[in-house]
Amino acid sequence: MGTRQGAASGIGLGKLYGALWRNADGARHLVVAFIFLLVAAQTARLAIPYFFGNAVNDLQQGGNDGVPKAGIDMLWMLGFCILGWALHGPGRIIERFTALRIRERFVDVLYRKLMSLPMGWHETHHTGETIQRIGKADAALFDFSQNQFLYLQSVVGLIGPVVALCAISGVTGAVAMVGYAVLGLILYHLDRAMARLADTENRAERRYSAELVDSLGNVSTVMTLRLQDAMRVALTRRLHEVFAPIRRSILVNEAKWCTLDLVGNLFRIGLVSLYVWLLWRQGAAVMVGTAVMVYQYSQQIGDVVGTLANHWQGVVRAHTDLNGADEILDAESRQGLKGDVVPGWQEIEVTGLTFRHPNHRSQTPTLDDVSLTVPRGARIALVGESGSGKSSLMRVLSGLYDADRVAIAVDGRPDPELTGLGTISTLIPQDPEIFENTVAQNITMGLDYSTEEVERACELACLTPILDRMPQGLETVIVERGGNLSGGQKQRLALARGILAAKRSSVIMLDEPTSSLDPATEAKVYANLMAEFPDASIVSSIHRLHLLTRFDIVVFMQDGRVADAGTLDQLIARQPRFREMWREVVRSGTPEPVG
């Protein structure tokens, strides 16, 4: 489902109704129902001026004798008023309940689309901007969906009086149609200008939101480096960029309403005068009640045009806001992992893996012709200096990025459909992402795990001693981004989450998830993981080389390529640079805790 980019010059009703209809899937019969009820309600109300005019004519023609007939006309007025509400009330209830369902589905569509986009897209689109796009588009479609009665009333309220005027006087009705059509055309062109200004405003507001999110998200840096004034200046500058199109829009808006009011009053006076003049020219008597009908119907048209102008502006804004979601909906989803690995696999061979990071301008591949063999149950360490490609390799294999080229064989059989190991692997990253919720929710993420499973994951991640010091244990509330936890505590919490997620994975990838832990705790975590997952292959990026004695295979990476792979002793013997790195570990006397 998408809301394709509409022409900036158009009002976009087709796009808005298309989005409404698509997201009403499963409830479209309710859309039809509330439209019918609301149109019927407004149609019933059109009879009120007719019976009022008849009552006046009865009194004019019959005097006191016309009172009974006029009374009956007034009762008919009351009856149609009651009928209108009997139809309008249920219609509005159905309309607003349906709008809630439309909103739920639309937000779900946006979120699912976001989760299908490649990491490269997320890296080039600021979170603040994306949140603003979703919020604006969500509110626009929801408000449009729950306020259909306004637009339906306006349409019926415009067509009905015009038909009534044509029935009273063909010439008067024709003049009304032409006159209000010209007025509508003028308003349309003014609203086109406002649509362009609204689009400019939205772009500026997204930049402002991004700046604000950066300022608040990095508040510790702002405060410790005394950057408050600098950030205030930057935010004010962004806000002024938002104000510029708003100021121009204010001027256009006032011109629109001035035109509407003056021309609308002119039309009402002109239509009644035209009707009276036509009767005078024919020598016919002017019925006061019919003249009142002409005035009331022309006033209804004027009121509807005014209402339309007001809501038209809302439609323009809704269309512009909904367009903001196109940046998400029109983006190309990642290819996804093709093929699958049989559960009982024994060896996976990755050859020729090449990958260029989508947001790097360098022509040099991030990963260049990488080959890697992963035996079942093996412990594989990835070693290399920063930027050598360790993290990128695991991200590509786990499916976060799509490889430009790769060949994968399972147990000696090449599988051309297989592009990664995401279906059998779990990646635990270095940077822990913490949610504002309880510790338990951060670990389980709402999935159904038993208390025993959660406690076991905490024990393996060495989180249990931390929980014991928390007054509410697993129910302790974590603030935004884990602000009330230390770096090591956040990593332990993220490790516990990853351990639960890895329960059914046969390949576990660790991208330095223990970098903030002390060496003793780090060694214990690795020992726990290797004991807990004896049948799973563990592939880990290693920065602290004292852990290498726990691994069967050491892969030494340089400049996005695998320079060598073998046991620790083999690499010490074959690779001078690696041998130098290992000697530094030996000289430092880094302890290697047992267990």
N, C-alpha and C positions, 0 to 999 in steps of 0.2 A: 504494500500500500504506500502511496506517496502523494504528496501535494506538489505537483510539478510547477515549476516556475511560471507564474502567470505574467502576462505582459504588464509592464509597469504602467502603461497608459490605460489599462482597463480597470474597472472597479472590482472584478474578480468574483462576482456572485456565483458563476459556474464552478469556480474552484472551491469556494466555501461550501456550496451545496454538495459538490462531489466528495469533499472530505467528510461532511456530515453523513452522507449516505453510506460511504465505505465503512466508516467506523461505527455505523449503526447495525452492522452485520449481526443477525440474530434477533434484532429488535426493530426491523424495518416495518413490520406490520404496525408497530406502535407509532412510528413516524407518520404513516398514512392515516392512522386513527386520529392523532391529535391535529393534523392538518385539516382533516375533514371537519372535526368538531369546531375548530377555531374559525374556519371559513364560514361554516353554517351560523356560528354565533354572530359574526360581523354582518352576514347577510340579513339575519333577523333584525338587527338594529337599524338597517337601512329603511325599514318600514316606519320608524318613529317619526321622521319629518313628514312623511306622506299623510299619516293619520292626524298629525297636528295641523297641517295645512287644511285638510278636509274639515276638521273641527272649526277652524276659523271661517272657512267658506260657508259652513252650515249656519254659523251665527250671523254672518254678513247677509246671507240670502233669506234666512227664515226668522231672524230676530229671536224673540222669546220662544217661538214655535220650533226653532232649530236647536234649542238647548238639549232635548233628549237625544237627538241624533249626534250632536257634538259630544255628549257624555259617553255614548257608545264608542265614538272614535277615540276618546281619551282612554277608555278601558282597553281598547285594542292596543293603544300605545303602551300601557302598563303590561299587557300580556306579552308583547314582543320584547319588552325590556327584561321581563322574567325569563322568557325563553332564551334570550341572549346569554344571560348568566348561567342558566341551566346547561348550556352547551359550552360556554367559555370556561367555567370552573373545572370540570373534569378534563377538558382539553389541556388546560395549563398544568394540571397535576401530572398527566401523562407526559406532557412535553418536558417538564423539568426532571422527572424521574429518568426519562430516556436520555436526556442530556448528561446525566451522571454516568450512564453506561457508555455513552460515546466518549466522554472524557477518559474513563478508565481504559478503554481500548486504545485510544490515541496515545496516551502516555506509555502504555505497554508497547505499542508499535515503535515509538521513538526509542524507548530503552533497549528493546531487542535489537533495533537497528544499530544503536551505539555500540552494543556489545559484539556486533558482527563486524565492526569496522577494524581495519588493521591498526596496530600500535602506532604506525607512522602517522595516521590521521589524528589520533589523540595527541600525539606529541606536537603537532603543528596547530592545534586548535585549543586555545586557552580554556580551562575549565570554567572560568567566570563567564566567558562568552557563550559557551555551550549551555550552561545553566540558564542564562538569560534567553537564549533562543527557545529552549524547551518551555520555560515559564511563560514567555509571551505567546507562543503558538498554542500552548495548552489553554491559557486563559481566553485567547481569541476564539478558538473553536467551541469551547464550553459556553461562553457568553452568547455566541451566535446561535448555538443549538438550543439554549434554554430561553431565548427571546424571539423565537419564530413568530409568536403571536403579534409582535409589533409590526413585522414585515407583512404578515398576512392581513392584519387589520388595515394596513396602509394600502395594500393592493386592492382589497375589496372596497375599502373606503374611497378609493380613487375611481375605480371602474363603475361602482354602483351609482354614485351621484351623477357621473357623466351620462350614464344610460338614462337616469331619471330626468336630467335636463333635456336630453334629446327627445324624450317622450313628451315633455311639457312644451318644448319649442325646439324644432330641429336646428334652426339657425343659431339659437342661443347655445345649444349643446355643441354644435360644430365650432363656434367661436371659442367656447371654453376649452375644447380639446386642443385646438391650435395654440391658443394663448398659453396654456399650462405646459404644452409640449416645448414651446420656446423657452419658458422659464426653466423647465427641467434640463434643457440642453445647456443653458447658461450655468446652472448649478453643477452639472456634470463636468464641465471644463474647469470650474473652480476646484472641484474635488480631485480632479486629476493632478492639479498643481499641489494640493495638500497631500496626495498619496506619495508624490516624489519627496516632499519634505519629510513625511513620516518615515520613509525608507532611510533617508539621510540621518534622521534622528535616531532610529534603531541602531544603525551602524555605530554612531557615536556613543550611544548608551552601552553597547556591548563592550566598547573599548574602556569606558568608564567602569563598568562592572569588573572587567579583568584587572584593572588597576586597583580597584578596591579590594578584590579577593587577594591579590598579591600583597597588599599592605597589611591586611588583617591576618592572612595565612602565615606571614613572616614577621609577626609582631615582635617576637623576641629580638630579631636582628634590628628592626626599626628602633626599638627602645634602647638596646645596649649600645648601638652606634650613634644614638641621638639624632635619628633621621626623621623625627616627627614633622618638623617644619618642612623639610624637603618633600616628604610624602604628601603633606597638605597642599603644597604648591602644585605638585603633579596632579593630585585629584581635582583641584580647582580648575586646572587647565583642561582636563578631560571633561569636566562639567560644563565649562564654557563652550566646548565643542557641541555638547548636547543642546545648549540653550540657543545657539545660532539658528538652526532650522525651526525651533519652536517659536522664536520671535517672528520669523517670516510667516509661519503658519497662522499666528495670531492676526496678522494684518489681512491675510487672505480670508480668514474665517469671518472677520467683521465685515469685510466687503460682501461676502456671501449673504450674511444675515440682513444686511441693509438692503441688498437687492431683493431678497425674498419678501421682506416686510412691505416695502414700497410697492413692488409690482403686484403682490398678492392683494393688497387693499385696492389698488387700481382695478384689478380684475373683478373683484366682488362688486364694486360700485358700477363698473362698466357693464357687467352681465345683467344686473337688475335694471339698469337704465335701458339697455338694449331690449330686454323683454317688454318693458313698459312702452318703449317707443314703437316696437313692432305692433303691439295691440292698438296703440293710439293711431298709427298710420292706417290700420285696417278699420278703425272706427268701432272696435270692440271694447266692451267694458273690462276694466282691470280688476280682477278678483284679488282682493288683498291676501287671502290665504294662499293662492297660487304664487303671488309675488313673494310671499314669505318662504314658500317652498324653494323658489329660485334662489333667494338669498341664503337660506339654510344649506341647500345643496352646494352652492358656490362657496359658502363658508367651510363646509365639510371638505371640499376639494382643496381649498387654501390651507386648512388645518392639516390635511393629509400631506400636502406638499411640504409644509413646514416640518411635520413629523418625519417625512421621508428625508428631508435635507439633514435633519438632526441625526437620524439613524444611518443615513447614507454615509455620513462622516464616520460613524462607528464601523460601518461595513468596510470603508476604505482602510481604516486602522486595523480592523480584524484581518483583512486580506494581506496587508503589509506584514503584520505580525506572524501570520501563518506562513508567509513566504520565508520567514527566517528559518523555519524548520527544514527548508529544502536543502540547506547546506548539509544537513544530516541525512535526510531521506534520499537525496540524489547521489550521495557518496558511494563509491564502489566498495562492496563488502569484501573482506578478505576471502581468498579462495577456499579456505577451510582445509582440514586434513582429509585427504582422499585415502581410500583403502582402509584396511584394518590389519592388526597383528593378531595372529592366533594366540589364545591364552597360554598355550604350552610351549611357546618359542624357547629356543636355547641359545641362539646367537643372532644378533642383528649387525649387519655391516652397512655402514653409511659411506658412500664414496662420491667424490667430485662435488661436494656441497659448496656452492658459490652464492654469496649474498652481498648485495649492496644496500646499505641502509638508505631508506627512501628520503631521509632528510639531511643526508650528508652530501656536500657538494663535490667532495673528492671523487676522482674517477677510479681510484684504487678500491677494489672490493673490500668490504668489511671482513668477509670470510672468503678465502681464495682456494678453491680446490681442496677442501678439507675432507679427509677420510678418517673414519673412526670405527673400530670394532667393539661391540658391547656384548660380552658373554653374559649369560643369565647368572645372576647372583654376584657378578664382579663388583669390585670397589675401584672406581676409576677417578683419579684426581686430575684436574685440569690446572696446569701451572703456567705462569707467564706474567710478564710485566703488565701494568695497566695499559689497556688499549690493544692487547694482543688478540682479543676475540673470544675470550672464555665465556663471558656473559652472553654475547651475541650468539654463540654456538648453541647454548642451552635454550635461549629464547626461540631460535629457529626450530630446533628439534621439538620443543614443546608446543609449537604451533602459534606462538604470539606473532611471529613474522613468517612470511612466505619466502622460501628459498627461491632464488632465481634459477638454480639448477641443482638437482640432487638425484642420486640413485640409491635405493635402499633394497637390500636383500635380507630375507628372513630365513634362517637355517639353510643358507646356500641358494635359495630360490629368489631371483629378482622379482620385485613387485612394482611394475611401472606406475600403478595407481597410488602407491604409498609415497606421501610427500613429507611425512614427519611422524613423530612418536606421541603426539598429543593424546591419542585414545588410550594409551597404556602408561602415560607418565604423569607425574605431578612435579611442578617447579615451585620451590620455596625460595623467594627472592631475598636479596640482602636488605632492602629497605622495607621495614615492616609498615604496613598500612593499617592503621587502627581506626575503628569506627566509634562514634559517640554512643556507647551502649554499655551494657554490663560485660564483665569479663567472659561470662558464659556465652553470651550472644556473640562476642567477638571470636570465640573459639569455634562454636558450632555453626554460626551464620544462619541460625534458624532451622538447620537440618536436624533430623531426628536421631540423636545419638543418646545412648544410655549414660547414666551417671558414671558407671564404671569405665566406659570408653573415654569420657572426658577426663576423668581423674587419671587414667593411665597415660593419656596424651600429655597432661600437665607434668606428670612424673618424668616421662621421657625427655621433655623439653626443659627439665630442671626449673619448672615454674612453681612447683608445689611449695618450696620454702617461701616464695614471694607471697603466694596466696595465704599462707599461714599467718603472715604479718598484716594482712588486710582484714579489717574488722568484719566485713561481710563476705569475705572469700570470693567465690565465683560470682556472687551477686553484686560485687563492688562495681560502681558506675565509673566508666572511663570517660574522661572529657574529650572534646574534639581533638583529633590527631594524637591522642594519648598524651596530652599535656601534663597529666599527673603521674606519668611513668617515666623512668629513666630509659636511656637508649637500650641498655641490656634487657630491662624488663619488657620493653616492647618487642624485642627480638624473641624472647622466650615465649611470649604470648602468640606471636605470629608462627613460631615453630610448632606450638601445640595445635594451632589451626591447621597447619600444613600436614602434620602427622595424621590427623583425622582424615584429611582429604586424600592422603596417600595410602589408605588402608587397602584399597583394591588396585593399586598401581604396581606394575612390575618393573618400572623404571622410576627412580626418585632422583630428581636433580636439585642440587643445593648450590645456590649462587651466593656463597659466603653469608649464609643467614646467621652466623655466629660471630660476625666481625666485631660486635660491641661487647662480647663476653670475655671474661678473663680466661687465660689459657687453661686453667684447671677445669672450669665449667665447660669450656668449649670441647675439651677432650672427652669429658664425661658425656656430653650430648652426642658426639659422634659414636662413642662406644655404645650408647643406648640405641641409637638408630640402627647401627649395624647388627646389633643383637635382635632387635625387634623385627627387622625385615631381612631375614637370612636368605630368602629366595628372590629378593628384588635386587636389581642392579642399581647401585648408587653412584651417580656421577656428580662430582662436587668440584666447584672452583675453590682452589686453596690459596690463601694468602700467607697464612702462617705455616711454614714448611715443616714444623715439628710434627704435624699431623700425618705426614706422608708415609710414615712407617705402618699406618693402618690400611694402606691401599695396595691392591694387587697390581694395578697398572697406573703409571704416571704418564700423562700426555703433556708434553712441553710445547707451548704455542708461542709463536713469534710473528708479529705483523699479519695476523689473520690466517696463518697457515700452521699446520702441525709440523713442527720441526723434528720431533722424535716422539716415540712412544715405547714404553717398556717398563721393566721393574725399576724401583728406586736405584738399585745398584747399577743397572745397565745405563741409566741416564747419567749417573755420576761419572761413569767410565767414558761415555760417548760424547757428552755435551759440555764443553768448557764453561759456557755461561751458566748452565745449570749447576755444574760442580762448584763454581764460585758462590752461587746463591746458597748452596747447601753448606759450604764451609762457614759462611756467616752465621748460619743457624747453630752449627757445632761450636763456633767460637763464643757465641752469646750464651751458651749453656742453658738454653730454654728447656725447662723441665718437661718431661713426657709423663704425665700422670698415668697411673695404671687404672684401667676400667672405667 
